[in-house]
């Protein structure tokens, strides 16, 4: 069996040598082989560089996510909650927020149609573990000064 495989390999090697070392067309065939090998090498280099850039970008993204999701102080969380509420409710000044140990304590006055949205937005802030809801819910602004002059978004 080994002898058969050796003779087949020798025949294939001889045929390749005849094909590429032929006096009439060997030079052209060798040039075409050289061009194809060069093209393949350049394509491999290009794809590997592209993959390397993709992996580096992914690693950078994971590093950035790890740094940005690092534990934050209660003061930072309070400011993040206030910023989010400023974009969410009509009267953000009527809501008092304090964060202690990653627990948001929310007090003040809010309209009934915004109450669920306020709690949902606060829970959505990364780093807030729990929300202590102490809001006074009103159906209409009525005589509550903090709810007067609400601006529709």
C-alpha positions, 0 to 999 in steps of 0.5 A, spaced: 500 500 500 505 504 501 509 503 495 502 504 491 502 511 494 509 513 493 509 511 486 502 515 485 506 521 489 512 520 484 507 520 478 504 527 480 510 530 482 513 528 475 507 531 471 507 537 475 515 538 473 513 537 466 507 541 466 511 547 469 518 546 466 516 545 459 520 549 454 514 552 450 509 554 455 512 553 462 514 560 463 507 562 462 505 557 467 510 559 472 508 566 471 501 565 472 502 560 478 507 566 481 501 571 480 496 566 483 500 565 489 501 572 490 494 574 490 492 569 495 497 571 499 495 579 499 488 576 500 490 573 506 494 578 509 488 583 507 483 579 511 487 577 517 488 585 518 481 586 517 479 581 522 485 584 527 481 591 526 475 587 528 477 584 534 481 590 536 475 594 536 471 589 540 476 589 545 476 596 545 468 596 546 469 591 552 474 595 555 470 601 555 463 598 557 467 595 563 470 602 565 463 605 564 459 600 568 464 600 574 461 602 580 459 609 581 458 614 587 451 616 590 452 623 587 453 621 580 447 616 580 443 622 583 445 626 577 444 621 572 437 620 575 436 628 575 438 628 568 433 623 566 427 626 569 429 632 566 428 629 559 422 625 562 417 629 566 413 636 565 415 638 572 422 635 574 423 641 579 417 638 583 421 631 584 426 630 589 431 625 588 437 622 593 441 616 592 444 612 598 447 605 597 444 605 590 437 605 592 434 611 589 429 615 594 424 619 590 419 624 593 415 630 591 409 631 587 408 628 580 402 628 576 398 621 575 399 620 568 407 621 569 408 616 575 409 610 572 414 613 567 418 616 572 419 610 576 420 606 570 426 611 568 429 611 575 429 603 575 433 604 568 439 608 570 445 603 570 447 602 578 440 603 581 438 597 584 431 599 588 427 605 588 423 607 594 417 611 592 415 617 596 411 621 591 405 624 592 401 623 586 396 628 583 390 627 578 391 635 576 396 640 578 390 643 582 393 648 587 400 644 588 405 650 586 410 645 584 406 642 578 404 649 576 406 651 569 408 644 566 411 644 559 408 639 554 414 635 551 
